[in-house]
Amino acid sequence: MPGNQPDFNKTIKKLREALEDYFDRQEGKSLQDLEVIGISRRSFSVIAFLKARTSKDLLRLVSKTTIHHPENIDITEKENQALIEYNLLKFLHPKFETVEKCSVPRPILVVPEIETYVMEFVEGNLLVDENRYARYFSSKGKFNTLKEYYYLCGRWLKHFQEFTGVREETEEALHGVIKRCDSRLRLIEDLKDSRCPKILRDKVVGFLCDQIKQMNGKKILVSGRHGDFGSWNILIGQKGVTVVDYLGYGEDPIVIDILKMLMNFEDEKKYFTNSPTRVEILRNCFLKGFGTIPFITKPELTICETLHRVYSVHSSLSYPGKYLHHRFEKNLCLKANLNWLINSEEKDLLFPTANIQY
């Protein structure tokens, strides 16, 4: 079900007015022309690529407008996501300027009433498009470069968590994880796909409640959460890695973003042309880049991984892929994750075994 797409003509008019004021007040120059050179309409946002000609220079900018989609309605109706993302980038940008080969886009301005913010354009390719070098017989040189990028992804995440602050919290920090898991399970139920057993939601929620009981008052490390930390939201280039799209930013257990990446590696191993050995190497590079990994209790890890397994099930059902082989691959991911959620009594966890606190 698509989200409500904004009237972009109204959006660009508001942006022009806001940029005119910004350049005049902040940079002492006038906006002479604003050209839309491309628009990408996504499920959760509209991204516009802009060219701004001022009295002094020519700038490439990007605007992002939030879309209220059924899958993220709990987030977008709670707080203005454009304002949250803009303020976060404003906080993070100067901090990441001190970190070699790790960055975030420089924010320019935000227009809250149209849920849109503007940032500088970042030159680069999406990391997800470079995952082809994890395939059998692909270029070893290109694969070595890919290894470096995933190392930098781990390094970026470590700094992100340090910048947003790591602290201890009670088990209540897991309640939001369980709530999001239940919300996504309801969306899976609504799809009425015959491959998903009717007991799925009841079984998973019951299992999560049992895991909460096993926490026994243990403390949880929390920090800022990117929310969708994966190769599809990471730009790569000569300057290293730049992470984008902070929709749904908030505070969560530190393992949430780590496990998001590890879950993606697990699914990538099931793609027909990928070498599981190469994917495992990329996983290890990411963890090496992250550095020292704290000890995390098994119940906390199990709850957080369950969330990502549920997300992967929903993705396999909702976005099966355009081509036949993509559908087969997605079906393999679906079966594996359903089996983990329903049938596995002693669940194998994605987190490094040496760092699990039993």
HUKANOR-V124172 format. One line per field, one symbol per residue. psi: psi as a letter, one per 40 degrees, with the letter a starting at -180 (. if undefined). Layout:
psi=???
//
This chain:
psi=hiihhihdddddddddddddddddddefiihdihhheihhhideihhhhihhhiedahihihihhhhgiddeddddedihdddddddddddddddeeehhehiiihidiigddefhihiihhhiihddeeeeeeiheihddddddddddddddddddddddddehhiiiiedeedddddddddddddddddfheehideddddddddddddddedfeiihhiaihddfgidefhhiadebihhigfheiahiideddddddddddddddehdeihdddddddddddddddahhihhidddddddddddddddddddddgeididdddddddddddddddddddhdghhidihdeehh.
//
